[in-house]
Structure formats: C-alpha cells, structure tokens
C-alpha cells in the first residue's frame, strides 16, 4: 500500500492510458477514441477547421471527454492541414486549456 509521510494510507493512483494518434482525419480519431477509450488522447492531423470545433467537441463530450483544440489551416489548394486535439477523460477531472506553441 501507498503511505503518506504522516503514515496514513493513500489511494492508489488511477490507471492512465495515454494514446497518441496521427489521425489523418476526424473519422480516424473518432475510431481511436471509441475503440481504445484512453484516459488522454493526443490527436495530430485531425483536419478540423474552426467551424467544426463545436460539433466535434460536443461529440467527444458525449463519450466522456473534455477537449482542447488548435484548428487546422486551409491550404492554398483549398484542403486542410494540421490541427491537434488534446482530449482528457472526464474521469480525470482535467480542466484548463493547454498552451499550444
């Protein structure tokens, strides 16, 4: 058992599953979130523009995640490039916004 410096027993730390996914699109990230159910999901290349953030955040919330986004950019050819998301399981009570550099 874990014991504090005062001698009292401590609860075991939660099991945390961290998944990093180079998604190449929203549908791939959704599949990873649903199938693997990580504690923390790091998604790159999620191809999500500003106008899609609300719906995608709501979807993640519906399966138990809080999400923080840096949206994709529109390319000169009209496509999308980049975009990242950090999604944390609501069971972790992780609130706040990470800094994206």
C-alpha positions in Angstrom: 0.0 0.0 0.0 1.0 3.6 -0.5 1.6 5.5 2.7 1.9 9.3 3.2 4.7 10.9 5.1 2.3 11.1 8.1 1.8 7.4 8.0 -1.8 7.3 6.6 -2.7 5.1 3.7 -3.2 6.7 0.3 -5.4 5.6 -2.6 -3.6 4.1 -5.5 -3.1 6.5 -8.4 -5.5 6.0 -11.3 -4.5 3.8 -14.2 -3.9 6.2 -17.0 -3.9 5.1 -20.7 -2.2 7.7 -23.0 -2.8 7.3 -26.7 -1.1 9.5 -29.4 -2.7 9.3 -32.8 -1.5 10.8 -36.1 -5.1 10.6 -37.3 -5.0 11.9 -40.9 -8.7 12.9 -40.4 -11.6 13.2 -38.0 -13.0 9.8 -38.7 -9.8 8.1 -37.7 -9.6 9.9 -34.4 -13.2 9.1 -33.6 -12.5 5.4 -34.2 -9.5 5.5 -31.9 -11.4 7.3 -29.1 -14.3 4.8 -29.3 -12.3 1.7 -29.6 -9.3 2.4 -27.2 -11.1 4.6 -24.7 -7.9 6.3 -23.5 -7.6 8.5 -20.4 -5.8 11.0 -22.5 -5.9 11.2 -26.3 -3.4 13.3 -28.3 -4.5 13.7 -31.9 -2.5 15.2 -34.7 -3.5 15.9 -38.3 -7.2 15.9 -37.2 -8.2 18.2 -40.1 -10.7 20.2 -38.1 -11.4 23.8 -39.0 -12.7 26.5 -36.7 -16.3 26.0 -37.8 -16.2 22.3 -36.9 -14.8 22.6 -33.4 -18.1 22.9 -31.6 -19.7 19.8 -33.1 -16.5 17.7 -32.7 -16.1 18.9 -29.1 -19.7 18.0 -28.4 -19.2 14.5 -29.9 -16.2 13.9 -27.7 -18.1 15.2 -24.6 -20.9 12.8 -25.4 -18.5 9.9 -25.0 -16.9 11.3 -21.8 -14.0 13.6 -22.9 -13.1 17.2 -22.4 -11.2 18.5 -25.4 -8.8 21.3 -26.2 -8.1 22.2 -29.9 -5.7 24.0 -32.2 -7.6 24.0 -35.5 -6.3 23.0 -38.9 -5.3 25.6 -41.5 -6.7 25.9 -45.0 -4.1 25.2 -47.7 -3.6 27.2 -50.8 -5.2 24.4 -52.7 -8.3 24.5 -50.6 -7.6 21.4 -48.4 -6.9 21.3 -44.7 -3.6 20.8 -43.0 -2.7 20.1 -39.4 -4.9 20.5 -36.4 -4.4 19.0 -33.0 -6.6 17.9 -30.1 -5.9 17.0 -26.5 -8.8 15.1 -25.1 -9.0 14.0 -21.5 -11.4 11.6 -19.9 -13.8 13.4 -17.7 -13.0 10.8 -15.0 -9.6 12.6 -14.7 -11.2 15.9 -13.9 -8.6 17.6 -16.0 -9.8 21.2 -16.7 -8.0 24.1 -18.2 -6.5 24.8 -21.5 -3.1 23.6 -22.6 -0.7 26.1 -24.3 -0.2 25.4 -27.9 3.1 26.7 -29.3 
